[in-house]
Amino acid sequence: MPAEYDLPPDAEPVVCAHCGAPFADAELLALHRGIDHADALDESERDAFEEAYESEEKRLRVFRLKALGALVLLYFGLVMTYSVFA
């Protein structure tokens, strides 16, 4: 982790108790704790990590599906354009 963090002056970050790293919200802090400090978690922190991980996993799945859909549309759009003008 870097020793200095570039934060906006009006930011109120959530700080990790183990390493002092600032995060924008508690969900990001829970993910950080679960990944970087997994051996030092208590039961409530582990539950928070699992909940944040599942939430992040769902958002990533939706993003991947949207990205795949966009690529498919782009591909077929280019194929159709090529078939019209070639």
VOSE-637829 format. One line per 5 residues: number of its first residue (from 0); their letters; for each residue x, z, y of N, C-alpha, C, CB. Coordinates in nm, 4 decimals, padded with zeros to 6 digits. Glycine has a CB too. Example, Ala and Ser with C-alpha at 12.3 -4.5 7.8 and 13.67 -1.06 7.14 Angstrom:
<atoms>
0 = as = 01.3190 00.7800 -00.5690 01.2300 00.7800 -00.4500 01.3200 00.7800 -00.3300 01.1308 00.9046 -00.4473  01.2850 00.7080 -00.2250 01.3670 00.7140 -00.1060 01.2900 00.7870 00.0030 01.4084 00.5725 -00.0598
</atoms>
This chain:
<atoms>
0 = mpaey = 00.0843 00.0000 -00.1183 00.0000 00.0000 00.0000 00.0892 00.0000 00.1252 -00.0961 00.1230 -00.0005  00.0487 -00.0747 00.2254 00.1270 -00.0752 00.3492 00.1177 00.0585 00.4218 00.0798 -00.1875 00.4413  00.2218 00.0896 00.4959 00.2260 00.2156 00.5699 00.1358 00.2101 00.6927 00.3696 00.2482 00.6116  00.1141 00.0913 00.7497 00.0301 00.0762 00.8682 -00.0871 -00.0151 00.8354 00.1118 00.0200 00.9875  -00.2007 00.0133 00.8986 -00.3208 -00.0656 00.8760 -00.3709 -00.1170 01.0093 -00.4299 00.0171 00.8041
5 = dlppd = -00.4168 -00.2404 01.0111 -00.4695 -00.3025 01.1320 -00.6197 -00.2786 01.1359 -00.4364 -00.4553 01.1368  -00.6599 -00.1781 01.2109 -00.8007 -00.1420 01.2217 -00.8483 -00.1596 01.3648 -00.8238 00.0024 01.1748  -00.9734 -00.2009 01.3828 -01.0281 -00.2078 01.5184 -01.0317 -00.0677 01.5798 -01.1703 -00.2706 01.5175  -01.0204 -00.0580 01.7118 -01.0166 00.0736 01.7759 -01.1446 00.1551 01.7557 -00.9912 00.0569 01.9232  -01.2588 00.0884 01.7400 -01.3847 00.1614 01.7247 -01.4226 00.1836 01.5781 -01.4961 00.0865 01.7950
10 = aepvv = -01.3333 00.1510 01.4857 -01.3633 00.1646 01.3430 -01.3609 00.3109 01.3006 -01.2633 00.0839 01.2591  -01.4529 00.3437 01.2110 -01.4551 00.4766 01.1506 -01.4385 00.4590 01.0003 -01.5880 00.5539 01.1848  -01.3142 00.4428 00.9542 -01.2931 00.4131 00.8127 -01.3140 00.5351 00.7234 -01.1537 00.3584 00.7920  -01.3420 00.5058 00.5972 -01.3467 00.6079 00.4935 -01.2068 00.6102 00.4332 -01.4595 00.5785 00.3839  -01.1441 00.7269 00.4281 -01.0038 00.7372 00.3884 -00.9915 00.7927 00.2470 -00.9264 00.8258 00.4869
15 = cahcg = -00.9031 00.7334 00.1690 -00.8764 00.7801 00.0329 -00.8001 00.9122 00.0390 -00.7960 00.6737 -00.0479  -00.8482 01.0109 -00.0345 -00.7834 01.1424 -00.0357 -00.6506 01.1398 -00.1107 -00.8759 01.2460 -00.0985  -00.6309 01.0430 -00.1981 -00.5096 01.0374 -00.2795 -00.3934 00.9697 -00.2081 -00.5380 00.9652 -00.4083  -00.4214 00.8569 -00.1401 -00.3116 00.7814 -00.0794 -00.3275 00.7593 00.0707 -00.2988 00.6488 -00.1472  -00.4415 00.7932 00.1276 -00.4622 00.7794 00.2710 -00.5014 00.6406 00.3173 -00.3405 00.8195 00.3411
20 = apfad = -00.5312 00.5499 00.2262 -00.5696 00.4138 00.2639 -00.7109 00.4132 00.3223 -00.5611 00.3188 00.1420  -00.7314 00.3451 00.4362 -00.8653 00.3385 00.4967 -00.9479 00.2236 00.4387 -00.8540 00.3226 00.6489  -01.0791 00.2459 00.4300 -01.1710 00.1439 00.3795 -01.2931 00.1385 00.4691 -01.2121 00.1729 00.2327  -01.3561 00.0223 00.4733 -01.4701 00.0005 00.5623 -01.5930 00.0798 00.5210 -01.5042 -00.1459 00.5668  -01.6135 00.0981 00.3910 -01.7300 00.1747 00.3461 -01.6990 00.2497 00.2166 -01.8510 00.0817 00.3257
25 = aella = -01.7918 00.3338 00.1771 -01.7714 00.4202 00.0606 -01.7659 00.3404 -00.0694 -01.8824 00.5241 00.0525  -01.8350 00.2267 -00.0752 -01.8324 00.1455 -00.1972 -01.6929 00.0885 -00.2218 -01.9352 00.0315 -00.1880  -01.6284 00.0413 -00.1163 -01.4919 -00.0094 -00.1310 -01.3961 00.1027 -00.1691 -01.4453 -00.0767 -00.0013  -01.4182 00.2213 -00.1133 -01.3360 00.3365 -00.1499 -01.3549 00.3717 -00.2968 -01.3704 00.4572 -00.0617  -01.4782 00.3677 -00.3460 -01.5048 00.3980 -00.4870 -01.4350 00.2967 -00.5778 -01.6570 00.3985 -00.5147
30 = lhrgi = -01.4381 00.1688 -00.5405 -01.3676 00.0673 -00.6191 -01.2174 00.0929 -00.6193 -01.3968 -00.0730 -00.5644  -01.1622 00.1274 -00.5039 -01.0194 00.1571 -00.4928 -00.9813 00.2755 -00.5805 -00.9818 00.1853 -00.3471  -01.0585 00.3819 -00.5716 -01.0279 00.5005 -00.6525 -01.0334 00.4692 -00.8016 -01.1253 00.6139 -00.6197  -01.1338 00.3940 -00.8432 -01.1473 00.3621 -00.9843 -01.0365 00.2735 -01.0369 -01.2780 00.2965 -01.0084  -00.9818 00.1880 -00.9520 -00.8762 00.0965 -00.9956 -00.7382 00.1596 -00.9802 -00.8831 -00.0342 -00.9163
35 = dhada = -00.7099 00.2187 -00.8647 -00.5752 00.2700 -00.8378 -00.5541 00.4163 -00.8759 -00.5443 00.2532 -00.6933  -00.6592 00.4942 -00.8825 -00.6451 00.6376 -00.9119 -00.7386 00.6797 -01.0251 -00.6740 00.7215 -00.7858  -00.7507 00.5972 -01.1269 -00.8481 00.6211 -01.2345 -00.8242 00.7522 -01.3080 -00.8442 00.5072 -01.3336  -00.6987 00.7916 -01.3220 -00.6689 00.9143 -01.3959 -00.7020 01.0411 -01.3181 -00.5238 00.9161 -01.4342  -00.7250 01.0305 -01.1882 -00.7512 01.1486 -01.1050 -00.8982 01.1620 -01.0650 -00.6656 01.1433 -00.9803
40 = ldese = -00.9882 01.0872 -01.1285 -01.1292 01.0893 -01.0900 -01.2053 01.1997 -01.1620 -01.1938 00.9545 -01.1189  -01.2990 01.2594 -01.0893 -01.3919 01.3509 -01.1558 -01.5155 01.2706 -01.1977 -01.4312 01.4715 -01.0616  -01.6131 01.3373 -01.2571 -01.7290 01.2673 -01.3134 -01.8105 01.1936 -01.2064 -01.8186 01.3664 -01.3867  -01.8324 01.2570 -01.0909 -01.9122 01.1919 -00.9859 -01.8389 01.0714 -00.9266 -01.9459 01.2925 -00.8744  -01.7066 01.0817 -00.9109 -01.6293 00.9684 -00.8599 -01.6284 00.8541 -00.9612 -01.4850 01.0118 -00.8271
45 = rdafe = -01.6212 00.8879 -01.0902 -01.6245 00.7846 -01.1941 -01.7606 00.7137 -01.1955 -01.5949 00.8466 -01.3330  -01.8683 00.7910 -01.1786 -02.0021 00.7308 -01.1712 -02.0144 00.6395 -01.0498 -02.1102 00.8402 -01.1658  -01.9594 00.6838 -00.9356 -01.9624 00.6013 -00.8144 -01.8833 00.4722 -00.8355 -01.9055 00.6798 -00.6939  -01.7693 00.4824 -00.9039 -01.6894 00.3631 -00.9324 -01.7661 00.2664 -01.0214 -01.5568 00.4018 -00.9988  -01.8271 00.3181 -01.1277 -01.9007 00.2310 -01.2199 -02.0179 00.1624 -01.1504 -01.9513 00.3113 -01.3399
50 = eayes = -02.0868 00.2359 -01.0639 -02.1981 00.1772 -00.9890 -02.1484 00.0695 -00.8928 -02.2739 00.2862 -00.9116  -02.0392 00.0980 -00.8208 -01.9829 00.0003 -00.7271 -01.9303 -00.1218 -00.8020 -01.8702 00.0642 -00.6436  -01.8702 -00.0995 -00.9182 -01.8167 -00.2098 -00.9979 -01.9285 -00.3017 -01.0456 -01.7378 -00.1561 -01.1180  -02.0379 -00.2433 -01.0942 -02.1512 -00.3235 -01.1396 -02.2134 -00.4020 -01.0242 -02.2567 -00.2341 -01.2050  -02.2235 -00.3384 -00.9083 -02.2780 -00.4059 -00.7908 -02.1885 -00.5229 -00.7490 -02.2936 -00.3064 -00.6743
55 = eekrl = -02.0580 -00.4988 -00.7488 -01.9625 -00.6038 -00.7124 -01.9668 -00.7174 -00.8144 -01.8195 -00.5460 -00.7023  -01.9808 -00.6821 -00.9411 -01.9870 -00.7825 -01.0465 -02.1095 -00.8724 -01.0295 -01.9894 -00.7149 -01.1841  -02.2231 -00.8132 -00.9930 -02.3444 -00.8921 -00.9703 -02.3269 -00.9865 -00.8518 -02.4648 -00.7999 -00.9466  -02.2680 -00.9346 -00.7433 -02.2465 -01.0195 -00.6254 -02.1496 -01.1331 -00.6561 -02.1936 -00.9358 -00.5082  -02.0450 -01.1047 -00.7351 -01.9507 -01.2099 -00.7723 -02.0165 -01.3150 -00.8606 -01.8302 -01.1500 -00.8437
60 = rvfrl = -02.1028 -01.2729 -00.9512 -02.1727 -01.3677 -01.0378 -02.2603 -01.4609 -00.9540 -02.2585 -01.2929 -01.1428  -02.3321 -01.4054 -00.8568 -02.4167 -01.4875 -00.7693 -02.3307 -01.5847 -00.6891 -02.5000 -01.3982 -00.6739  -02.2185 -01.5367 -00.6361 -02.1286 -01.6237 -00.5605 -02.0766 -01.7376 -00.6475 -02.0113 -01.5431 -00.5039  -02.0355 -01.7057 -00.7700 -01.9827 -01.8089 -00.8593 -02.0887 -01.9134 -00.8921 -01.9300 -01.7458 -00.9881  -02.2115 -01.8692 -00.9146 -02.3193 -01.9648 -00.9424 -02.3467 -02.0541 -00.8219 -02.4474 -01.8907 -00.9826
65 = kalga = -02.3462 -01.9955 -00.7024 -02.3664 -02.0756 -00.5814 -02.2522 -02.1747 -00.5617 -02.3789 -01.9847 -00.4582  -02.1282 -02.1302 -00.5856 -02.0131 -02.2194 -00.5711 -02.0199 -02.3327 -00.6728 -01.8817 -02.1412 -00.5874  -02.0573 -02.3013 -00.7962 -02.0717 -02.4048 -00.8984 -02.1808 -02.5040 -00.8597 -02.1032 -02.3417 -01.0348  -02.2930 -02.4540 -00.8107 -02.4007 -02.5417 -00.7663 -02.3560 -02.6328 -00.6533 -02.5201 -02.4600 -00.7221  -02.2807 -02.5782 -00.5588 -02.2312 -02.6592 -00.4475 -02.1354 -02.7672 -00.4970 -02.1614 -02.5704 -00.3435
70 = lvlly = -02.0483 -02.7331 -00.5914 -01.9560 -02.8329 -00.6456 -02.0299 -02.9423 -00.7222 -01.8538 -02.7659 -00.7368  -02.1311 -02.9046 -00.7986 -02.2098 -03.0042 -00.8722 -02.2810 -03.0971 -00.7744 -02.3128 -02.9351 -00.9657  -02.3424 -03.0408 -00.6707 -02.4094 -03.1244 -00.5701 -02.3109 -03.2163 -00.4993 -02.4813 -03.0369 -00.4675  -02.1946 -03.1643 -00.4648 -02.0928 -03.2459 -00.3998 -02.0477 -03.3592 -00.4914 -01.9727 -03.1596 -00.3590  -02.0230 -03.3267 -00.6171 -01.9792 -03.4285 -00.7132 -02.0827 -03.5400 -00.7261 -01.9532 -03.3647 -00.8506
75 = fglvm = -02.2077 -03.5024 -00.7522 -02.3104 -03.6050 -00.7699 -02.3394 -03.6783 -00.6395 -02.4386 -03.5427 -00.8239  -02.3264 -03.6107 -00.5270 -02.3418 -03.6787 -00.3991 -02.2349 -03.7843 -00.3788 -02.3378 -03.5788 -00.2855  -02.1106 -03.7511 -00.4140 -02.0028 -03.8496 -00.4023 -02.0202 -03.9639 -00.5018 -01.8673 -03.7823 -00.4236  -02.0644 -03.9334 -00.6229 -02.0874 -04.0385 -00.7225 -02.1977 -04.1323 -00.6753 -02.1241 -03.9773 -00.8597  -02.3057 -04.0779 -00.6230 -02.4163 -04.1615 -00.5742 -02.3719 -04.2452 -00.4542 -02.5378 -04.0737 -00.5359
80 = tysvf = -02.2970 -04.1857 -00.3640 -02.2460 -04.2596 -00.2485 -02.1548 -04.3726 -00.2940 -02.1706 -04.1656 -00.1526  -02.0686 -04.3442 -00.3889 -01.9787 -04.4475 -00.4416 -02.0579 -04.5602 -00.5070 -01.8801 -04.3868 -00.5428  -02.1623 -04.5243 -00.5826 -02.2408 -04.6278 -00.6518 -02.3177 -04.7157 -00.5530 -02.3387 -04.5628 -00.7505  -02.3541 -04.6622 -00.4386 -02.4263 -04.7406 -00.3383 -02.3312 -04.8347 -00.2646 -02.4974 -04.6478 -00.2383  -02.2134 -04.7872 -00.2271 -02.1232 -04.8653 -00.1431 -02.0173 -04.9430 -00.2203 -02.0560 -04.7751 -00.0463
85 = a = -02.0062 -04.9245 -00.3493 -01.9016 -04.9954 -00.4253 -01.9559 -05.1167 -00.4957 -01.8375 -04.9030 -00.5269
</atoms>
